[in-house]
């Protein structure tokens, strides 16, 4: 199989993007390249895979290596996006070939994560729905003004503070620069100095997908978003994305550390994960293990052992 990366053939980027935008039905007046700047930035071209047949790009699978941060711990994960197959080549196993290549070349990552609404498709490849996310429409009556980009250090500090309670993607200076300079994301602030990141081109139209609150007096709508209960049954609550298990040794080390040794992965036998919890052995499917940790349907006894994953709209690909 003729698998390449954009580092190998940078001249193929426009052809790859054309296939992706066609597969995603991306309107001509929006830019996938702008909306997913993290994924397609030149610095990430070595992680953007595609298959070429007779000189034509027929399938793509772009990836983005990230570190999820919790307190002083890091968990290496691989985000997957830009998944597309040329119409006439669908059903030919091209995505499977790309995924196998990516998995082989990235065996050090504890988790593989992607975003989609094609549950039945990705379940076949051991990706399972996980987590919960709340999308909130902005309030037209709310007084907002363009944000002050000079406050980047303050924003970074507020964002990093989240790692005391959540697993969040660690952001480099380059990633903050891409966020604050994105032409498809509005950076806004209210009278309290709280910051709002709204929209993401075609991907998150009118959605406030990241908030950094200066105090408890910010808008009730912002408070509703930021402090929502994971067990809330609101209509706008849905699963966060799809997770596939990767390097189980790395994942187990992380879980053992956060749970202070109470929970760990023993081994994987065919389709079952054997875990030890408080000295007792349990066997779970990949899906039950993933959702037991991060929902929906978390195992009640594990709630305080592993931090929830929080990924903002800018970081999702």
N, C-alpha and C positions, 0 to 999 in steps of 0.2 A: 504494500500500500504506500502510495507516494505522499507521506506526511511531511509537511514543512512548517516552519514558523515565519513570522514576518521579519525576524532578524535575518533569516536565510534569504528571503525574497521580499524586501521592503516595497518593491514596485507593485506587489500584489494587494496592497492595503485597500485601494479604492475598489478593486474587484471583490474583495472579501466584504467590505462594507455594503456594497451594492447587493450582494446576496443576502446579508443579514437583514438589511432594511426591507428587502422584498419579502423575506420569510416572516418578518414581524409586522408586515403591512404598515410600515412607518410612513406617515404622510410626507410629501415632498417639502412642506414648509417647516418641518422639524429636522433637527440634525442628531442622528444617533451618535456621531462622533463627539458632539458637545455634551449630550445628555449622559454619556458614559465615558467621560474623559479619563477617568482612572484606568479603565480597561484598555482603551486604544491609544493611550499616551505612548510616545516613542520609547520611553524608558521600559515599557512592558512588552515590547514587540517579541521578545524571546519567549514569552508565555502565550502567544497567540498562534494557535495551531490551525492548519487547514490542509485539505486533501486536494490535490491537483490531478486531473486526468486529461491527457493530451493538451496540456498547457492551459486548461480551464479550471478555475476554482469550483469544486462541486460540493464541498462541505467545510464548515468552520466550527471551531470550539476554542474560544478565547478563555484564558484563565488569569487569575490575579492572586498571587501569594500574599497572605496577610498574617499578622500575628494578632490573636485576640488577647487582650490584656485584662487581668484581674489581680488587683493589689500588686504584688511584686512577681506574679507568675505570668508566663506567656504560653499560649497554645497555638501552634502553627496550623493554619487552615488554608485551604485552597478554594477560592471563589470561582465559579464557572458561569460564563455568560457568552453572548454572541453565538448561540448554538443555531446552526442553520444547515439545511441540505437542499441542494437544487431540486426543484419539483420532479424532474424526470429521473432523479437518482434515489428518490425516497424508497425505503423498504429494501435497500441493498446492503444494509449493515455498515454504512459509512460512519454514523454516529458511534456505533459500538466500537469500531476500529479506532476512532479518535479518542474515545473514553479509555480504552485499554492502553493506548499509547500514553495518554496523560497520567493514568494511574501508575503505570510502570516507571515513568520518569519523575514522578512526584510522590514516591512511596513514604517520604518522611512526614507527610502532613497527617494530622490526627483526624481531620474531618474534611469532607468535600461538600460545598454548599452551593446551591443554585436557586434561582427564583423562576417560577413558572406557574401556570394554572393547568398544566397537563399531567394531572396526578396519575392516571392510568398508564401513561407512557413512561414516566420516570420511575414508577414503582418497579417496572421490569428490570431496571438497572440498579436496584437497591437504594434508591433515593426515597426518603419518606418525609411526609409533611411533619413540620415541627414548629413549636413556638406559637406565639400570638402577636399580632400587630394591630394597632389602632390607627386608622387614617382619619384625620380631622380636616374638614373644609375650613378655610379661613373665613373670618367674620367681616363682611364689607363695612360694618359700622365701627370696627376697631380702628383706633388711630395709630397708624404705623408710618414710619418714615424710613428712607434708605439708611442702612446700617453703616456704622463707622468702622472701616476696615483697619484703622489704626488700633482697634481693640483686640487684635488677633491674640495677643498673649493672654488676655483675660478670658477670651473664648476657649483657648486651648486648655487653660487651667480648669474652667468649669467642665469642659468635656472630660478631661482626665480624671476629675473627681468622681465621675460615674463608675470608674473601675474599682472603687471601693465596694460596690454592690453588684456590679454586672460584669459580664465578659463583653468587652467592646473592642472594635478594631483599633489597633494602635495607629495613629496618624503621624506621618512624617511632615516636615516643613513643606515638602513638595505637594503632599496631599492637601494640606491646609491652603496652600496657594491655589491649587486647582479648584477647591471649593469656593473660596472667596472671589475668584476671578471668573467663575462659570457664567457664561452669558445666558444659560437656561435656568439658573436658580436665582431667585430674588432673596437678597439678604436684607432683612428689615429689623427695626427696633421700635419699641413703644416708649412711652414717657418714663417708664421705670428703668429703662436701660436693658430690659430683657430682649434677647435676640431670637429672631424667627428666620428659618430657612424654608422658603415656600416655592413649590413647583420644581420641576426637573424636566423641562421641555414637554415632550409627549408622554414621558414615563409617569410623571406624578403631577398632572395638571391640577392646579388649585389646592394642592395638598400641603399642609404645614408638616414637614417630615423631620424637623429638628428644632428643638427649643433649648435655650439656655436662660434660666430664670435668675434674675437678680435678687428677688425677694418674694415673699408670699402674697404680695399685693398685686401681682400681675393679673391679667384678664382671667375670669372664671373658665373661659374656654381653654386657655393654656394650662391651667391647673388640671382640668379634666383630662387633657391629653397626657400630661406628664405623670400624673399620679393614678392612672387607671389601674383597676384591679385585674390581674390576669384571669380571674374567674368571671369577669364581667361578661354578660351575654348580649352586649349591645350589637346592633345589626352591623356596625362597621368594624367589628372585631373578626379577624380571620387568621389563618395560619401565616407564619412569617415566611417560610420558604421550604426547601427540601434539603435534608442532610443525608449523607452517606458516610458510613464509618470508614476510616482510613487506617493509620498506624495505631493499632490497639495498645501497643506498649507505651507510646507517647501519651495517648488519651488516658490510660490507666494511671500513669504517674501523676498526671494533672488531677484526676478525680481523687486519688489517694491523698494527695496533698490538701485539697480543699476540704475533704471529708475527715481529715485527721486519721486516715487509715481505716475508717469504718466501711468504705465502699471501694472495691477494686475489681478490675476485670481479670478473671483467671485464665480463660482461653476461649477461642472460638472453634466450635466443632460443626462443620458444615454450615447450616443456616441458623445455628443457635449460639448465643453468647452466654457463657457461664460466668456469673459474677458472685463475689463474696460480699455479703452485707452483714455486719456484726457477727462474723464467724459462721454464718449459714450460707450455703451454696444455693443459688437460684439459676434456672435456665430460661432465657428470654430470646425471642426473635430480635433481629436488628431493629425492627420497627418499634416493638414494645420497649426496648432498651432506650432508644433515642427519645421516644415520647415520654417514657418514665422519667427521664432526666429533665427534658425541656418542654414537655407538653406538646399538644393538648393531652390531658389525662395523666398528669405527673403522679408518680408514686408518692403517696403522702409522706411516707417515712424518709424520703430522700429530699424533701423540700429545702432543707437548710444546708444540705451537703454540697451541692454543686450550684454555682451562680447561674442565674438566667442569662441568656445571650441577648444583647441589645445592639441592633445594627440600624443605623440611621439611613434615610433614603439616599443620601449622597454616596454612601459606601456600597449600597446594594447594586448589583450588576445583572 
